[in-house]
Amino acid sequence: MRGESGLGAFDKVLSQVVELIENKQSFAITTHVRPDGDGIGSSLGLCWLLRSLGKRAEVIVSDGIPPTYYALPGAAEIVRVAEVKPYQYDAIFVIECSDVSRPNIGNLENEFTVNIDHHTTCEHFGTINWIDATASACGEMIYNLCKAIGGRISREIAECLYMALVTDTGSFHFPNTTERTLKVASELVKAGVKPAQISEAVYNSYPWSRIELMSQVLATVRRDPSGKVAWMRQTLDMRESSGMVDGDNNGFVNIPLAAREVIASIYMREVRPRFYRVSLRSKGNINVARIAEKFGGGGHKNAAGLRIEGDWDESEKQIVAAVVEAVNEAETEAIRLTNGHPVKDVELSLI
């Protein structure tokens, strides 16, 4: 089974995870605050797998989950907690978190933790650290775990993991989509997933407040003189006036990338006065993870995030300048690789 999952160099750590599950009985699974489809889908998928093996398992989070994921099997059983008690669980799986503080759950750093992530910028904070940067999503890793431990992919597991794949690959059109990703997705469909139902939940089940918020955010969009970098803002006033609920702004950062000329997008959200969360997205060879790391953030080559504090205009200026510089460097490198002949924008975006 491990050969089928194509894990190769990851077999050693995966074996440690399998051994832990086989020898222990009580588990919790958690993910980052403001959880997304991969965090929730992977957590629930792992919970169903553990229960199918006769283990005690539950998903715990520090805040609520977006309505998009309410229909996932087991979503109604997710428990909100502020901290975990000593010896409450044999081990806690921490899904897609850059560091141990990301779940915002007290005492987590003192527990036996299994850190599962597919981001190269993740800190190795776990007792066991299973990091696979070749995986398109943590959901793909949980699928591999299920195969490695000899579990059956039930409909419940399949629906949760398919949600993880769909959301983290942008419905399979982000660069992290691989042949392996599509093979896993095919197996999940065979197990009972109805792709149209998942897509309906992800893309067509938002409240009208999303439209109100989107109209205000898009009114702020600007581009640099080259037209290749776009950025936009979301203020606290926008959040209040639109009646926004958690998850309403999912995917906003990707909207400018629909323009042929734009190859990098910045979405800056005001969390509280002088404190902002920033999402970065790019096409092709523009590595926004490196930019995020400069500001203490992280992520993937084409999808990353960071937090920044200070004056809004000055903070925005710093981030935009860093992204523009990265685009210019990529363009210079592209010209060098073509022996000094400039390349068209569309060719640059596909490098």
N, C-alpha and C positions, 0 to 999 in steps of 0.2 A: 504493500500500500504506500509506503514511503517513496518508493521509486515512482509510483504514479503521480505523486504530488510534486515531484521535481525539486526537492528541497536541497539536495547536495550538501553544501557546506553548513547548512542550518540544522542538519540531523542531530548533532551533538546537543545543542541547546533544546531542540524539540524533544529529544529523549528525556532530558531533565524534567520538562513540563509533563510529559506522559507519565514518568515515574512518580512525580508529585501527585498527580490526579489519582493514580492507581493506589497510592499508599495513604492518602488522606481522605477525609470524609466531608468536611464542612468548608464551603467556599463562598466568598463574596466577589462580585465583579463590579467595577466602577469605571467611569470615564471622566473626561474633562467637564468643567462647568460650561453652560450653554451648549449642551451636547448636540452633535450633528448626526447625520444618518449612519456614518461609519461607527461612531462611538456607541450609539444606541443599538444599531443593528448587530454589531459584533458582540456587544455585551449580552444582549438577549439570546443571540445564537449560541454563545458559549454557555449561558445558563441552561438552555434547553439540552445541550449536549451533556453537561454534567449531570443533570437530572435523569437523563436517559441511561446514564451509567450507574444509577442508584445513589448518587451523591446529593447532599444538601447544598443548595445553591440559591442565591438571590442577587439581584442587581440593586446596587445602592448608589444614590446620587445626592448631591448637596442642594440642587435646585430642580425645578420642574423640567419636563421635556416639551419641545415644540409640538403643537397639535398634529403636524404632518406625520408623526410617528405613533400616534395614539392607536392606530389600527393594527400595529404589529403584534403578533402573538406574545403575550406576557407583559405588554407595556403597562397594563393596569396594575400589575403586581410590583412594579418598581417602587422601592422604598426610599424616601427622602430622609437622610440622616445628617447630623452635624459632625459627629465623630464616631469612631468605632471603639468598642471596649476591649481591653486586653484579653486575649484568649477567646474572643468571641468567634473567630474563624480560624481554621487551620492555615489558610492562606487567602490572600486577596489578589485577584487579577486586576491590573490597572491598564486600561485600554486607551491607546492613542493619547498619551500625556507626555509633554515635553519634560516635565519634572514632577516630583512627588507632591508638589503643592497644587498642581492643576485641578485635581478633583475637588479641592477646597473641603476636604474631610479631615477632621482632627485625629491625631494619633496614628495616621496612616504610615508615617515614617518609622514607627516602631514595630510595624507588623511584618510578617513574612509576605513579601510582595513578588508577583510575577509581572514584570514590565513587558507589555506586548505593544510594539509600535512598528510602523513602516516609514518613519521619518528619520533621516540620517542625523538630524540635529537633536534628537532625543538624548537626554542625559541617562546614563546607565545607573539609575537609582535603585533598581530592584534587587531583591535577593537572587532572583533569576532574571536575566535580561534577554528577551527574545526579540531581536530587532532584524527585520528583513526589508531592506530598502528596495528589493526587487518586486515586492508585492504591491499591487495596485491599491490595496486597502487592507485594513486589519481584518476585514471580513474574509478576504482571501486566505489569510493566515489561519483563521479559525477553521475554515474549510480544510486546510492542510492538517490541522491538529485532529480534526474529526476522522480523517482518513488514517492518520498515523496511529490513533488509539483504537481503531477498529469500530468506530461508532457508525450508526446508520444516519444518513441525512434525511431526517423527517421533514414533513411539510413546514412545521414551525421553524426549524433551523434554517431551512432553505429560504423562507420568506424574509427572515431577519438578515441573513447574509446577503441576499440579493439586494435588499435595501442598501446595505453597506457598499456594495459594489457600484450600484447605480449612482448614488450620491457622490462618492469619492472619485468617480471617473467621468462625471458629467454626462451620464447616460452613454458611457463608452466612447466619448469623443475627445477626452483629455489624453495627453501624451503618455500617461501612466497605464493606459489600456494596452495589454499584451495578449499574445496568443493564449497564454496560460489563463489570463483573466476571462477571456471569452469561453475557454473550455470549462472553467469553474461555473460561469454563468449558465452554460448549457446544461451542466449536471444539476444545477439548482432548479432549472425549469423542468427537467425530467422528474425532479422530486416533488413537483406540484405547484411551483411558482407560476402565477399568471402575470407576465410582465406588464401588461396594460394596466392592471390594477395598481401595481407599485408605482408606475409612472403617473397615474391619475392622482395618487396620494401625494407624490412629490411635487408635481407641477401644477395641478389644477384643483387644489383644495384650500387655497389661502383665503382669508377674509378680505373684504374690500379695503381694509386698512392698509394692506400691502400696496394696493394701487395708489392710494392717497400718498403713502410714504414715497413710493417710487417716483411719482410726479414731482415731488419736492426735491428729492435727491438729484434726479436727472437735470433739474433746473440749475444745479451748481456745477455741472460737468465742464471742464476746461481741458485744453490740450496745449502741449508745448509747441514752439514754432514749427518743428518738423512734422507735427501731427501724429507722431508715433506713440507718444505717451499721453494718457488721459487720466484725470483725477477728479474726484468728487467728494462731497461732504454730507454727513448726516448730523444734524445738531440735536440737542436736547429738546428744543422747541418743536422740531419736526416730529420727534417721537411722541410728544404730548399731543400736538394738534392732529396728527393722523390717527391717534388711538392705537398705535402699533402694539402688537403682541410679539413675544419671542418667536423668532423664525421668519417674521415678515420680510426681513431684508436678506434672506438667503439668496445667494446668487447675484446680488446687485453688482458686485465687483466685476463680474464677467460681462455685463451688458456692453460697456464700451468696446470690448474685444470683438464684438460682432461687426464693427467697422473694419473694412479691409486694411486701412492704413494703420490702425492702432495695434501695436504689438506688446504694450504693457499698460496695465490699469492699476490705479490706486484708489482705495475706498477708505476714507477716514471717518470714524464714528466717535462722536463725543459721548463719553461714559459719565463723566462729571466735569465740572469746570476745570480746564487745564489738564485733563487726562483723556487720552484717546486710544482706541484700538484701530489698527490699520491692517487692511487686507491687501495683498499684492498678488497680481496674476500676470502671466505673460504667455507669449507664443514662442515656439521654437527654442532658440539657443539663449534666450534672455534668462539668466539665473537669478530669480528674485529671492531665493533662499539665502544667497550670499548677502544680499542687501539687508534682509531681515536680521541676519546674524549680527551685522554691524550695529544694530539698534537693540540687541538683546533678544531678538525673536528667532524664528526658524521656520522650517517647513520643507517643501519640495522645490525642485528646480523651477517649476512653473506655477507654484501655488504656495504662498508663505504668508506669515503674519507677524505682527509685533505690537508692542504697547509703547507709547511715548507720552511724556508729560512736559508741559510748558505752554508758551504762547502758541496759539493755533497757527497763525500765519507763518511764524518762524519754523515750527515743527514741520508743517506742510512743505515749506521751502526746502528744508533739509532732505526730506524723503524724495520729493520730486527730483531734486538735483542728483541724488544717488541713482535713481532709476534712469534718468536721462543719460547719465554718465555710462551706465551699464549698456544701454541701447547703443550709444555712440561707439563704445568699445567693441561691441558685437558687430556693428556695421563696418568698422575699420578692419576687423579680423576677416569678415566676409570678403571685403575687397582684396585683402592680401591673398586669400585663398583662391581668388579668381584672377591672379596675376595682374592686379591693378585695374581690372575692369569693374566699374560699379555694377552692383546687382540691383534688380528691381525690388521694391518693397515686399512684394509677395514672396519672392525667393528668399529674402532675408528672414521672413517670418517662419519659413519652413526649414531652416537650417538644422 
